Amino acid sequence: MVKLIGDERLDYLLAENLRIIQSPSVFSFSLDAVLLSRFAYMPIQKGNIIDLCTGNGIVPLILSTRTKGNITGVEIQERLYDMADRSVHYNQLEQQIKLIHADLKSMPQELGLGKFDVVTCNPPYFKTPKKDKQNLNEHLAIARHEILCTLEDVIKVSSQLVKQGGKVAIVHRPGRLVDLVELMRRYGIEPKRLQFVYPKQGKEANTVLIEGIKGGQADLKLLPPIFVYDENHEYTPVIKEILYGKEEDK
């Protein structure tokens, strides 16, 4: 059994055979987080991974199916941290996943420099608008806008936490791609893999996945694009596999 609060529900992560606590008024994960969880490099047998802006724990939960390494999730919002913590315990993953309720900007000092093989992050996408333009729901406003951390904060902290030669993977909006590349290089992370995600054929990309290596050499690879929907507005085969698993796995 799991304790649910208010409008929370227990949803299935079908491809991973896991469950996760979600709330429409507090936090529900997006496809972006799932794509990041599949895009990021993962050491299979061992290693230390940290996910910043972890929300309700979606990225650590999915990563637990890809690695036997230790996973840390950092979330500043207490309510989201609590949701993630209950999901981790429900799935009996507390031996692999450790959650921290804290500001990500304090993590280098608290956890030490260069301690992680991989850093992942699905950060707030939008610069902070004026107060009257922000979402009235504080949880959603903080998750979507750079109210408590900026993109530069995320990349600076990622650079401090990751080992030399370690990887940093981020999902964001294509409109911030120049900022992403410039900031990654400023803080010693060389972009190495880039992938655009499109709603469907003929539409502009609305998501970008980027991974860099701390102290890496310049050599950026552009991966094949991902299309979410086909001409019938149904999920494409690649998205179906990401969300539901391969047919033979069912």
Backbone as JSON, one array per atom type, in Angstrom:
{
  "sequence": "MVKLIGDERLDYLLAENLRIIQSPSVFSFSLDAVLLSRFAYMPIQKGNIIDLCTGNGIVPLILSTRTKGNITGVEIQERLYDMADRSVHYNQLEQQIKLIHADLKSMPQELGLGKFDVVTCNPPYFKTPKKDKQNLNEHLAIARHEILCTLEDVIKVSSQLVKQGGKVAIVHRPGRLVDLVELMRRYGIEPKRLQFVYPKQGKEANTVLIEGIKGGQADLKLLPPIFVYDENHEYTPVIKEILYGKEEDK",
  "N": [[0.84, -1.2, 0.0], [0.32, 2.34, -0.53], [0.57, 5.67, 0.61], [-1.55, 8.18, -0.47], [-1.97, 11.62, -1.23], [-4.4, 14.14, -1.25], [-5.19, 14.99, -4.56], [-3.54, 13.09, -5.65], [-2.36, 10.32, -7.64], [-1.59, 6.9, -8.45], [0.4, 6.02, -10.91], [1.23, 3.92, -13.75], [4.49, 3.13, -14.96], [4.9, 1.93, -17.81], [6.79, 0.68, -19.56], [8.84, 0.16, -17.84], [7.8, -1.34, -15.81], [7.1, -0.2, -13.34], [5.71, 1.89, -10.71], [4.45, 5.21, -10.17], [3.94, 8.12, -8.2], [1.72, 10.72, -8.92], [0.39, 14.04, -9.49], [-2.06, 16.14, -10.71], [-2.31, 18.77, -9.89], [0.02, 19.36, -8.58], [2.42, 18.05, -9.59], [3.18, 16.4, -12.59], [4.96, 14.16, -14.59], [6.57, 14.83, -17.76], [6.83, 13.88, -21.27], [9.35, 14.69, -21.99], [11.07, 14.21, -19.79], [11.12, 11.44, -19.78], [12.29, 10.92, -22.25], [14.83, 12.06, -21.79], [15.74, 10.27, -19.85], [16.14, 8.03, -21.36], [17.94, 8.87, -23.25], [20.35, 9.71, -22.03], [23.7, 8.71, -21.34], [24.49, 5.73, -19.54], [26.28, 4.06, -17.02], [26.47, 0.58, -16.82], [26.93, -1.45, -14.8], [28.1, -0.3, -12.44], [28.62, 2.82, -10.67], [28.17, 6.36, -10.07], [25.37, 8.33, -10.16], [23.66, 11.41, -10.61], [20.64, 13.19, -10.45], [19.4, 16.27, -11.14], [16.9, 18.72, -10.21], [14.76, 16.9, -9.77], [12.03, 16.5, -9.49], [9.12, 14.54, -9.27], [10.57, 12.25, -9.16], [10.8, 10.84, -11.52], [12.94, 10.55, -13.43], [15.16, 9.29, -11.94], [13.79, 6.87, -11.29], [13.33, 5.62, -13.8], [15.98, 5.46, -14.68], [16.95, 3.57, -12.91], [16.32, 1.18, -14.06], [18.17, 0.92, -16.01], [20.71, 0.9, -15.05], [22.92, -0.46, -12.56], [24.09, 1.19, -10.85], [24.58, 3.7, -8.25], [22.05, 6.03, -7.54], [21.24, 9.41, -7.2], [18.78, 11.77, -6.39], [17.85, 15.17, -6.59], [15.75, 17.54, -5.23], [14.12, 20.62, -4.78], [11.57, 21.4, -3.96], [9.53, 20.63, -1.33], [7.11, 19.15, -1.31], [7.15, 17.8, -3.8], [9.5, 16.34, -3.5], [8.68, 14.66, -1.42], [6.69, 13.17, -2.73], [8.29, 11.84, -4.62], [9.93, 10.38, -2.88], [8.1, 8.62, -1.65], [7.35, 7.15, -3.91], [9.76, 5.89, -4.58], [10.09, 4.21, -2.35], [7.76, 2.68, -2.59], [8.33, 1.21, -4.88], [10.39, -0.27, -3.92], [13.08, 0.57, -4.08], [14.86, 1.87, -2.49], [17.43, 1.13, -1.75], [18.97, 1.66, -3.92], [18.29, 4.19, -4.94], [18.72, 7.42, -3.76], [17.25, 10.19, -2.26], [17.38, 13.74, -2.06], [16.32, 16.52, -0.31], [16.76, 19.6, -1.18], [18.42, 22.66, -2.23], [19.76, 22.69, -5.4], [22.03, 24.2, -5.84], [23.56, 24.04, -3.58], [24.71, 21.59, -3.6], [27.4, 20.91, -4.61], [29.04, 21.73, -2.46], [27.97, 20.23, -0.37], [28.06, 17.54, -1.25], [30.5, 17.23, -2.46], [33.2, 17.78, -4.84], [33.42, 16.63, -8.22], [32.37, 13.98, -7.93], [30.63, 12.38, -9.33], [29.69, 10.17, -12.0], [27.8, 10.6, -13.96], [25.62, 13.26, -14.69], [22.27, 14.25, -14.77], [19.58, 16.31, -15.97], [16.4, 17.82, -16.04], [15.57, 20.78, -16.41], [13.89, 23.85, -15.22], [12.29, 25.44, -17.93], [11.77, 28.07, -18.77], [12.54, 31.55, -18.72], [12.14, 33.67, -15.89], [9.03, 35.19, -15.7], [7.29, 38.34, -15.15], [5.71, 38.77, -11.95], [2.9, 38.8, -12.16], [2.49, 37.36, -14.42], [3.18, 34.8, -13.94], [2.48, 31.31, -13.31], [-0.24, 30.71, -11.18], [-0.2, 28.58, -9.53], [2.1, 27.6, -7.31], [3.81, 25.34, -7.25], [3.83, 24.47, -9.94], [4.75, 26.77, -11.2], [7.39, 27.06, -10.21], [8.52, 24.72, -11.2], [8.46, 25.18, -13.93], [9.54, 27.69, -14.51], [12.49, 29.78, -14.25], [12.75, 30.39, -11.42], [13.87, 29.57, -8.95], [16.25, 28.49, -9.76], [18.62, 29.03, -12.38], [19.43, 28.36, -15.87], [22.17, 28.63, -16.11], [22.95, 28.18, -13.44], [22.33, 25.45, -13.23], [24.1, 24.24, -15.11], [26.61, 25.1, -14.22], [26.7, 23.91, -11.62], [26.42, 21.23, -12.38], [28.84, 20.85, -13.73], [30.59, 21.11, -11.59], [29.92, 18.91, -10.03], [30.33, 16.62, -11.62], [32.71, 14.11, -12.64], [36.0, 14.46, -14.1], [35.91, 13.73, -17.45], [33.46, 12.62, -17.12], [29.87, 12.53, -17.8], [27.31, 14.87, -18.78], [23.92, 15.29, -19.1], [21.18, 16.92, -20.56], [17.81, 18.0, -20.98], [15.92, 20.26, -22.94], [14.5, 23.26, -24.35], [14.62, 23.97, -27.87], [15.03, 26.67, -28.43], [16.79, 27.54, -26.51], [19.18, 26.48, -27.18], [21.62, 27.67, -28.07], [22.37, 29.01, -25.76], [22.71, 26.78, -24.09], [24.92, 25.4, -25.28], [26.89, 27.41, -25.17], [27.08, 27.9, -22.39], [27.76, 25.35, -21.43], [30.32, 25.0, -22.54], [31.59, 27.15, -21.34], [31.79, 26.29, -18.73], [33.41, 24.09, -18.92], [32.4, 21.76, -20.08], [32.18, 19.79, -22.81], [30.05, 19.75, -25.54], [28.8, 16.75, -26.93], [26.89, 14.98, -27.95], [23.84, 15.4, -29.67], [20.36, 15.75, -30.03], [17.34, 16.25, -31.71], [13.85, 16.63, -31.03], [10.74, 16.22, -32.51], [7.32, 17.26, -32.8], [5.85, 16.12, -34.91], [6.29, 15.01, -38.36], [7.28, 17.67, -40.48], [6.87, 19.7, -38.69], [8.27, 22.2, -36.46], [11.09, 21.5, -34.36], [10.52, 20.83, -30.9], [11.83, 20.1, -28.66], [15.05, 19.55, -27.26], [17.77, 17.37, -26.81], [20.78, 17.13, -25.11], [24.14, 16.15, -24.6], [27.15, 16.31, -22.82], [30.74, 16.07, -22.27], [32.83, 16.31, -19.5], [35.67, 18.15, -19.83], [36.07, 17.17, -22.38], [37.02, 16.54, -25.87], [36.44, 18.61, -28.78], [33.86, 17.49, -30.73], [31.09, 17.08, -32.02], [28.25, 15.07, -32.29], [25.39, 14.68, -34.26], [22.45, 13.23, -33.63], [19.98, 10.97, -35.11], [16.72, 12.37, -35.78], [13.89, 12.44, -33.51], [10.52, 11.66, -33.86], [7.41, 12.38, -32.49], [4.62, 11.97, -32.98], [2.73, 10.31, -35.61], [1.3, 10.68, -38.97], [-1.33, 10.15, -38.42], [-1.73, 11.09, -35.95], [-0.96, 9.39, -33.96], [1.21, 7.72, -31.62], [4.57, 7.36, -32.71], [6.5, 4.41, -33.7], [9.0, 4.44, -32.29], [8.48, 6.06, -30.07], [6.38, 4.64, -28.9], [7.81, 2.35, -28.11], [9.55, 3.48, -26.24], [7.74, 4.35, -24.27], [6.09, 2.13, -23.71], [7.57, -0.17, -23.94], [9.31, -2.88, -25.69], [7.62, -5.05, -28.01], [8.11, -7.78, -27.57], [8.75, -7.73, -24.93], [6.46, -7.55, -23.53]],
  "CA": [[0.0, 0.0, 0.0], [1.04, 3.6, -0.57], [-0.26, 6.79, 1.05], [-1.77, 9.2, -1.48], [-2.43, 12.87, -0.63], [-5.19, 15.0, -2.13], [-5.55, 14.45, -5.88], [-2.49, 12.2, -6.15], [-2.72, 9.01, -8.17], [-0.46, 6.0, -8.65], [0.42, 5.68, -12.33], [2.18, 2.92, -14.23], [5.53, 3.35, -15.96], [4.64, 0.63, -18.42], [7.99, 0.05, -20.11], [9.75, -0.19, -16.76], [7.08, -2.13, -14.81], [7.18, 0.53, -12.08], [4.6, 2.8, -10.45], [4.91, 6.52, -9.74], [2.91, 9.0, -7.67], [1.58, 11.95, -9.67], [-0.71, 14.91, -9.1], [-2.27, 17.18, -11.73], [-2.19, 20.12, -9.31], [1.34, 19.53, -7.99], [3.45, 17.7, -10.57], [3.11, 15.18, -13.4], [6.11, 14.21, -15.49], [6.31, 14.98, -19.2], [7.59, 13.0, -22.16], [10.74, 15.17, -22.0], [11.83, 13.51, -18.74], [11.3, 10.05, -20.21], [13.29, 10.96, -23.33], [16.13, 12.28, -21.16], [16.12, 9.03, -19.16], [16.56, 7.06, -22.38], [19.02, 9.47, -24.04], [21.58, 9.86, -21.26], [24.6, 7.57, -21.14], [24.44, 5.14, -18.21], [27.15, 2.91, -16.73], [25.54, -0.53, -16.57], [27.16, -2.23, -13.59], [28.38, 0.5, -11.25], [28.85, 4.23, -10.93], [27.36, 7.3, -9.3], [24.57, 9.19, -11.04], [22.84, 12.38, -9.88], [19.61, 13.86, -11.24], [19.02, 17.56, -10.56], [15.51, 19.08, -10.51], [14.24, 15.54, -9.97], [10.57, 16.47, -9.51], [8.53, 13.41, -8.54], [11.47, 11.1, -9.21], [10.63, 10.07, -12.76], [14.21, 10.19, -14.07], [15.82, 8.23, -11.17], [13.06, 5.6, -11.39], [13.63, 4.99, -15.1], [17.41, 5.13, -14.74], [17.19, 2.36, -12.12], [16.16, 0.0, -14.93], [19.25, 0.93, -16.99], [22.01, 0.8, -14.38], [22.97, -0.95, -11.18], [24.82, 2.2, -10.1], [23.87, 4.46, -7.23], [21.37, 7.19, -8.14], [20.81, 10.45, -6.27], [17.87, 12.75, -6.95], [17.82, 16.4, -5.8], [14.55, 18.33, -5.49], [14.0, 21.72, -3.81], [10.2, 21.51, -3.47], [9.3, 19.56, -0.34], [5.98, 18.29, -1.71], [7.6, 16.93, -4.88], [10.46, 15.43, -2.89], [7.91, 13.66, -0.68], [6.08, 12.28, -3.73], [9.36, 10.99, -5.15], [10.38, 9.47, -1.83], [7.1, 7.56, -1.51], [7.42, 6.29, -5.09], [10.96, 5.06, -4.45], [9.82, 3.16, -1.36], [6.74, 1.77, -3.13], [8.99, 0.32, -5.83], [11.44, -0.95, -3.17], [14.34, 0.96, -4.71], [15.58, 2.75, -1.58], [18.84, 0.74, -1.67], [19.67, 2.19, -5.1], [17.98, 5.6, -5.16], [18.74, 8.3, -2.58], [16.67, 11.48, -2.59], [17.81, 14.84, -1.2], [15.47, 17.71, -0.37], [17.71, 20.7, -1.04], [18.71, 23.51, -3.37], [20.87, 22.08, -6.15], [23.23, 25.05, -5.78], [24.35, 23.67, -2.4], [25.18, 20.2, -3.73], [28.86, 20.74, -4.66], [29.62, 21.86, -1.12], [27.49, 19.15, 0.49], [28.4, 16.21, -1.76], [31.89, 17.19, -2.91], [33.46, 18.05, -6.25], [33.87, 15.51, -9.06], [32.01, 12.7, -7.32], [29.62, 11.65, -10.11], [30.01, 9.76, -13.36], [26.78, 11.16, -14.85], [24.63, 14.21, -14.16], [21.14, 14.49, -15.66], [18.72, 17.39, -15.48], [15.28, 18.38, -16.8], [15.44, 22.01, -15.61], [12.85, 24.79, -15.65], [12.61, 25.85, -19.3], [11.46, 29.45, -19.15], [13.02, 32.62, -17.88], [11.08, 34.07, -14.98], [8.25, 36.36, -16.11], [6.83, 39.17, -14.04], [4.89, 38.02, -11.0], [1.51, 38.66, -12.61], [2.46, 36.46, -15.57], [3.55, 33.47, -13.5], [1.42, 30.4, -12.94], [-0.68, 30.93, -9.81], [0.17, 27.38, -8.78], [3.52, 27.77, -7.0], [4.55, 24.14, -7.63], [4.02, 24.46, -11.38], [5.56, 27.94, -11.56], [8.79, 26.76, -9.89], [8.97, 23.65, -12.09], [8.53, 25.63, -15.32], [10.27, 28.96, -14.68], [13.77, 29.87, -13.56], [12.51, 31.17, -10.2], [14.81, 29.15, -7.91], [17.55, 28.2, -10.39], [18.73, 29.38, -13.79], [20.16, 27.39, -16.68], [23.58, 28.74, -15.74], [23.11, 27.47, -12.16], [22.29, 24.0, -13.51], [25.3, 23.8, -15.8], [27.74, 25.32, -13.31], [26.66, 22.87, -10.6], [26.7, 19.95, -13.05], [30.28, 20.81, -13.98], [31.27, 20.9, -10.32], [29.61, 17.59, -9.49], [30.74, 15.52, -12.49], [34.13, 13.8, -12.73], [36.67, 14.71, -15.37], [35.57, 12.63, -18.34], [32.08, 12.22, -16.88], [28.89, 13.05, -18.76], [26.19, 15.7, -18.33], [22.84, 15.23, -20.09], [20.12, 17.88, -20.26], [16.72, 18.19, -21.95], [15.51, 21.67, -22.88], [13.82, 23.75, -25.55], [15.59, 24.35, -28.91], [15.3, 28.1, -28.36], [17.89, 27.78, -25.56], [20.34, 25.65, -27.59], [22.85, 28.48, -28.09], [22.72, 29.19, -24.34], [23.19, 25.49, -23.59], [26.27, 25.14, -25.79], [27.8, 28.44, -24.66], [27.29, 27.69, -20.97], [28.49, 24.1, -21.24], [31.74, 25.25, -22.83], [32.11, 28.07, -20.33], [32.06, 25.53, -17.51], [34.29, 22.96, -19.18], [31.68, 20.58, -20.57], [32.16, 19.85, -24.26], [28.9, 19.05, -26.12], [29.24, 15.6, -27.74], [25.73, 14.34, -28.6], [22.7, 16.32, -29.77], [19.22, 15.11, -30.7], [16.12, 17.06, -31.72], [12.58, 15.9, -30.96], [9.72, 16.95, -33.24], [5.96, 16.76, -32.56], [5.56, 15.25, -36.06], [6.96, 15.44, -39.59], [6.86, 18.95, -41.01], [6.77, 20.68, -37.61], [9.54, 22.59, -35.86], [11.47, 20.78, -33.14], [10.11, 21.51, -29.66], [12.65, 19.59, -27.57], [16.42, 19.18, -27.63], [18.53, 16.58, -25.85], [22.2, 17.39, -25.32], [25.03, 15.51, -23.63], [28.53, 16.73, -22.95], [31.76, 15.4, -21.46], [33.69, 17.24, -18.75], [37.02, 18.13, -20.35], [36.12, 16.42, -23.64], [37.49, 17.19, -27.09], [35.36, 19.06, -29.65], [33.43, 16.51, -31.74], [29.65, 16.97, -31.76], [27.49, 14.16, -33.14], [23.98, 14.97, -34.35], [21.75, 11.95, -33.73], [18.75, 11.02, -35.91], [15.63, 13.03, -35.07], [12.78, 11.65, -32.97], [9.19, 12.21, -34.13], [6.52, 11.86, -31.45], [3.37, 11.49, -33.57], [2.71, 10.08, -37.05], [0.31, 11.49, -39.67], [-2.64, 9.86, -37.83], [-1.62, 11.61, -34.59], [-0.67, 8.29, -33.04], [2.63, 7.65, -31.29], [5.43, 6.63, -33.65], [7.04, 3.19, -33.09], [10.08, 4.71, -31.33], [7.87, 6.57, -28.84], [5.67, 3.52, -28.28], [8.79, 1.5, -27.44], [10.04, 4.19, -25.07], [6.7, 4.44, -23.26], [5.41, 0.87, -23.39], [8.48, -1.3, -24.06], [9.25, -3.66, -26.93], [6.51, -6.02, -28.06], [8.5, -9.07, -26.99], [8.88, -7.57, -23.49], [5.13, -7.51, -22.89]],
  "C": [[0.88, 1.26, 0.0], [0.08, 4.71, -0.16], [-0.34, 7.81, -0.08], [-2.41, 10.42, -0.82], [-3.22, 13.67, -1.65], [-5.54, 14.32, -3.44], [-4.44, 13.57, -6.48], [-3.07, 10.9, -6.68], [-1.45, 8.19, -8.36], [-0.5, 5.51, -10.08], [1.46, 4.62, -12.65], [3.24, 3.56, -15.13], [5.61, 2.02, -16.71], [5.9, -0.07, -18.91], [8.92, -0.46, -19.02], [9.1, -1.08, -15.69], [7.22, -1.53, -13.42], [5.91, 1.35, -11.91], [5.18, 4.12, -9.93], [3.74, 7.36, -9.27], [2.91, 10.32, -8.45], [0.41, 12.75, -9.15], [-0.88, 15.99, -10.15], [-2.11, 18.59, -11.19], [-0.83, 20.4, -8.7], [2.44, 19.25, -9.01], [3.1, 16.4, -11.27], [4.25, 15.26, -14.4], [5.67, 14.33, -16.94], [7.13, 13.97, -19.98], [9.06, 13.4, -22.17], [11.6, 14.42, -21.0], [12.1, 12.07, -19.13], [12.35, 9.98, -21.31], [14.69, 11.16, -22.77], [16.64, 10.99, -20.52], [16.61, 7.97, -20.13], [17.77, 7.55, -23.17], [20.36, 9.43, -23.31], [22.39, 8.58, -21.21], [24.46, 7.06, -19.71], [25.48, 4.04, -18.08], [26.26, 1.75, -16.28], [25.71, -1.14, -15.19], [27.35, -1.4, -12.33], [28.65, 1.94, -11.66], [27.93, 5.06, -10.06], [26.69, 8.28, -10.24], [23.78, 10.15, -10.18], [21.9, 13.07, -10.85], [19.18, 15.13, -10.51], [17.62, 17.94, -11.02], [14.68, 17.81, -10.72], [12.72, 15.44, -9.94], [10.0, 15.33, -8.67], [9.33, 12.12, -8.7], [11.41, 10.29, -10.48], [11.96, 9.64, -13.37], [14.97, 9.13, -13.25], [15.12, 6.87, -11.28], [13.38, 4.89, -12.7], [15.09, 4.6, -15.18], [17.73, 3.86, -13.96], [17.02, 1.08, -12.93], [17.3, -0.11, -15.94], [20.63, 0.75, -16.36], [21.85, 0.18, -13.01], [23.7, 0.04, -10.28], [23.94, 2.89, -9.08], [23.31, 5.75, -7.84], [20.93, 8.14, -7.03], [19.9, 11.42, -7.01], [17.79, 13.96, -6.03], [16.6, 17.22, -6.2], [14.35, 19.36, -4.38], [12.6, 21.82, -3.22], [9.87, 20.32, -2.56], [8.18, 18.61, -0.76], [6.38, 17.32, -2.82], [8.6, 15.9, -4.36], [9.72, 14.31, -2.15], [7.23, 12.67, -1.62], [7.12, 11.3, -4.28], [9.8, 9.95, -4.13], [9.4, 8.32, -1.65], [7.1, 6.62, -2.7], [8.62, 5.36, -5.02], [10.71, 3.91, -3.47], [8.77, 2.18, -1.86], [7.36, 0.75, -4.07], [10.18, -0.44, -5.22], [12.82, -0.7, -3.78], [15.2, 1.83, -3.79], [17.05, 2.37, -1.4], [19.65, 1.3, -2.83], [19.47, 3.69, -5.29], [17.93, 6.35, -3.83], [18.2, 9.66, -3.01], [17.11, 12.53, -1.57], [16.87, 16.01, -1.4], [16.36, 18.93, -0.11], [17.77, 21.51, -2.32], [19.9, 22.91, -4.11], [22.15, 22.89, -6.06], [24.12, 24.73, -4.58], [25.0, 22.3, -2.53], [26.69, 20.05, -3.85], [29.51, 20.81, -3.3], [29.21, 20.68, -0.23], [27.97, 17.77, 0.06], [29.85, 16.09, -2.22], [32.01, 17.4, -4.4], [33.9, 16.78, -6.98], [33.54, 14.14, -8.53], [31.11, 11.83, -8.21], [30.09, 11.35, -11.53], [29.07, 10.39, -14.37], [25.91, 12.13, -14.07], [23.53, 14.35, -15.2], [20.3, 15.62, -15.09], [17.65, 17.73, -16.51], [14.9, 19.67, -16.07], [14.2, 22.8, -15.99], [13.24, 25.37, -17.01], [12.58, 27.35, -19.53], [12.05, 30.45, -18.17], [11.85, 33.17, -17.08], [10.35, 35.31, -15.48], [7.91, 37.22, -14.89], [5.83, 38.38, -13.21], [3.47, 37.78, -11.51], [1.36, 37.77, -13.82], [2.8, 35.02, -15.2], [2.32, 32.63, -13.21], [1.05, 30.62, -11.48], [-0.38, 29.74, -8.92], [1.68, 27.42, -8.55], [4.34, 26.56, -7.45], [4.85, 24.15, -9.13], [4.89, 25.63, -11.84], [7.04, 27.65, -11.34], [9.34, 25.7, -10.83], [9.21, 24.16, -13.51], [9.4, 26.85, -15.54], [11.52, 29.0, -13.81], [13.66, 30.75, -12.31], [13.57, 30.86, -9.15], [16.16, 28.73, -8.46], [17.5, 28.56, -11.85], [19.45, 28.26, -14.54], [21.65, 27.44, -16.35], [23.85, 28.04, -14.41], [23.22, 25.97, -12.4], [23.6, 23.52, -14.11], [26.55, 24.0, -14.94], [27.82, 24.22, -12.26], [26.97, 21.5, -11.21], [28.19, 19.78, -13.29], [31.06, 20.54, -12.7], [31.08, 19.48, -9.79], [30.21, 16.44, -10.3], [32.27, 15.35, -12.49], [34.7, 14.29, -14.05], [36.43, 13.5, -16.26], [34.17, 12.1, -18.14], [31.13, 12.95, -17.81], [27.78, 13.84, -18.08], [25.14, 15.71, -19.43], [21.68, 16.1, -19.64], [19.07, 17.84, -21.36], [16.22, 19.61, -21.8], [14.74, 22.0, -24.15], [14.86, 24.2, -26.57], [15.95, 25.83, -28.88], [16.43, 28.45, -27.41], [19.16, 27.02, -25.96], [21.64, 26.44, -27.57], [23.32, 28.72, -26.65], [23.31, 27.91, -23.77], [24.64, 25.25, -23.99], [27.27, 26.14, -25.19], [28.11, 28.21, -23.17], [28.05, 26.4, -20.68], [29.99, 24.31, -21.48], [32.37, 26.19, -21.8], [32.53, 27.33, -19.07], [32.75, 24.19, -17.77], [33.62, 21.68, -19.6], [31.56, 20.69, -22.08], [30.96, 19.07, -24.81], [29.35, 17.96, -27.09], [28.1, 14.94, -28.5], [24.55, 15.29, -28.55], [21.59, 15.62, -30.55], [18.0, 16.01, -30.57], [14.89, 16.16, -31.7], [11.51, 16.79, -31.59], [8.34, 16.4, -32.91], [5.53, 15.78, -33.65], [6.33, 15.77, -37.27], [6.4, 16.78, -40.05], [6.71, 20.05, -39.97], [8.17, 21.04, -37.1], [9.81, 21.74, -34.62], [11.01, 21.56, -31.92], [10.89, 21.03, -28.44], [14.05, 19.3, -28.1], [17.06, 18.43, -26.47], [20.01, 16.8, -26.15], [23.01, 16.74, -24.21], [26.45, 15.96, -23.89], [29.44, 15.97, -22.02], [32.63, 16.45, -20.79], [35.13, 17.09, -19.25], [37.17, 17.4, -21.66], [36.68, 17.25, -24.8], [36.29, 17.57, -27.97], [35.06, 18.02, -30.73], [31.96, 16.22, -31.5], [28.98, 16.05, -32.78], [26.01, 14.53, -33.08], [23.23, 13.66, -34.61], [20.5, 12.09, -34.59], [17.61, 11.64, -35.11], [14.6, 12.02, -34.54], [11.48, 12.39, -33.31], [8.21, 11.56, -33.16], [5.26, 11.25, -32.05], [3.52, 11.25, -35.08], [1.57, 10.91, -37.68], [-1.11, 11.26, -39.14], [-2.72, 10.33, -36.38], [-1.58, 10.47, -33.56], [0.82, 8.27, -32.77], [3.39, 6.87, -32.35], [5.99, 5.39, -32.95], [8.12, 3.45, -32.05], [9.51, 5.22, -30.02], [7.08, 5.47, -28.13], [6.63, 2.62, -27.52], [9.31, 2.16, -26.17], [9.01, 4.17, -23.94], [6.19, 3.09, -22.78], [6.34, -0.35, -23.44], [8.35, -2.01, -25.39], [8.14, -4.69, -26.86], [6.86, -7.31, -27.36], [8.66, -9.0, -25.47], [7.54, -7.65, -22.78], [4.69, -8.9, -22.46]]
}
